[in-house]
Amino acid sequence: MTKNGRKILIKGGRILDPSQNLDRALDLLIEGDRIQDLKPNIPAPVKTTELEVWEAKGLWVLPGLIDMHVHLREPGRETDETIASGTRAAASGGVTSVVSMPNTEPPIDSATLIRFVLEKAKKEAVVNVFPSGCVTKGQKGEELAEMGLMAEAGAIAFTDDGKPVMNAQVMRRALEYSKSLGFPVLDHCEDAHLSGQGVMNEGVVSSRMGVRGIPTESETLMALRDISLAELTGGRLHIAHVSCAGTVEAVRQAKRRGVRVTAETCPHYFALTEESLVSFNANFKMNPPLRRDSDVEAVREGLRDGTLDAIATDHAPHSPSRKEMGLEAAPFGVIGLETLLPLTLTTLVHSKVLTPLEMVRCVSTHPAKLLGLKMKGGLRVGMDADITLVDPNREKILTDRFESKSKNSPFVGWKLKGFPVGTIVGGKVVYKDGMLV
Amino acid sequence: MIWKRKDLLGIEDITQEEIEHILAEAQKTPEPVLVGKSVALLFFEPSTRTHTSFDLAAKRLGATVTGVPIAQSSVQKGESFLDTLKTLEAMGVNLFVVRHGESGILHPVAPQLQASVINAGDGAHEHPTQALLDFYTILQHKGKFKGLKVVIVGDILHSRVARSNVWGLLRLGAQVTLCGPATLVPKEASEWGVEVSYNLEKALQGADVINVLRLQLERQKESLIPSLAEYAKLYGLDAQNLSLAKPDCLVLHPGPMNRGVEISSEVADGSQSAILEQVKNGVAIRMAVLRLLLSSRSKNEESRGRLKKAKA
């Protein structure tokens, strides 16, 4: 059944769907907001007036990308990003769903604020927005926020992202409580004391620059603590933005023991190292910081062997004036929605670290599964018509023209291969041939 | 050599030839070659000696010097660092001397300015003119750098003086030993091409030069040292441990000193101390740098002007 008769026929594309282990050229028919059919040579339906045929020979057809780590900055920091601009960035990056982070101003720690995001998104967003809510009131790490009420209002996960939950007792309660609600805790792993006023990875590069360092142990120690707490409580722990070898190994060991832990990394952690910071350019500053070559290798291996489940962007827009304050004073974070696919294709798929199917698992199928989005993350008949079309061979040099309101990308000037050419959200084309629709 | 650089941001960026050129330039008698030039001093951190040294150096060369009072400036009103410099540049400033608490603050900014920029100390990153005056003082006493053993003692972790000294001394052919407790010496320093020692007596053996760093008294609160008394006992330079170095070992200190903490008064005022010479040489080095950066630029501007006229 469809709400309207609108149909889109995607012809001859390479269908990549890990949920049914499918990698072959097929036609895909969308009717309304659902996938209606998937098979060879679907004839164009004759009776419908509204039919769009998309010739997709040479293109890849993926279940829409789900970015489970996005800062939309609304409410409070609308000069950096809004729900409207952030989702436009997502659409032009081939991302059909985003999980918005709650470290806004004020932090999203109540059902009212979850509703605010959802209502704003209904009016202004061009892709699906799934809000996450704070673990603790005011993101202070002291008292649990009203997770149950936020879940009722539509929150999809809980996190104090941007800050760690330093008190182990509070984190223990958060894992227990969210378990009873059936939601994961998305964990920003960092020992705030060990990081101190650190700015970049602690190592020979930071020591030469005279810039305060953040050791990898700051992340790994907290990951180990929270894995232990997940083991203690049986709660569902998802470790955000894994940047270093120690954390990859901690997750690998935990999974072997059967702990309910999943993990994500971000493109900058498999594409860049701390060496980039020697320019003192704050567009290379994010938290956790860029690490060493050996960490990049470990992150790639973690993706390859399945230790790391997902690739998310940690899209963190900051207006140029904030990033121009100098490396030490500038805020942490880089934008990523519009570079997720080209970076992943260039650095992981074209270089044979991941197969195309393994990549799709990381950017769509796994995120859908671990967020409980049953109708997303695959291209099976009846599923949501969220689809990303990719030209794997298109080459382009990245400029600083972004749909995002901010331009803090470390990848401007990079030549990349493989770009999204179409984004369909709920059966509606929102991005086609370089243009938002 | 022909000086081409617009800015002096650090010793790490410049060549051995450039260092030697500055040291040679420092020997010249000052003449008012910078008449009509405007120098602005922007000190975002308190400083007496470096500020005064640059002030006097610029005035001796005939430049007009403007001290920008940061505490009352628009910086306090939230203006960005780049905007502040661009505003002053629009008023005709030809050269900025900047001290700032942040490492690398000048690096992304300097290329966006027409004016020259001298780093007068940025965070724990670099303090190039201090290092150059140290080199100048060493050269006056030792006549060379090659093969000298230079020991730098103290809070290496937070020291821009130490970093600038290390990059330059290594380039000039000296051997460098860094000494301090492991909390104040970055653990990666052994990868800088220097020796690292946690024992002052051992480090001092055979030393030709000792550069004693100022200990910031707040390090005690940050759990980097247990007490000043303990630091003075273990890492303070006094007549007794100085005797372990070569008899003609030169003692340097960038100032201001904590007498009785990192250095005893006996050593600070003793015959091996060149601490006041350093201060004197500071003015000569700063004149040399100002002259090189500004006069090379005026030559460039003149030749550009001539080119324009010729075309017209």
Interface residues (C-beta under 8 A of the other chain):
Chain A: G203 V204 S207 R208 M209 G210 V211 R212 S279 F280 N281 A282 S321 E324 M325 G326 L327 E328 A329
Chain B: E12 S80 F81 L82 H100 E102 S103 G104 I105 H107 P108 D122 G123 A124 H125 E126 H158 R160 R163 P186 K187 E188 A189 E191 W192
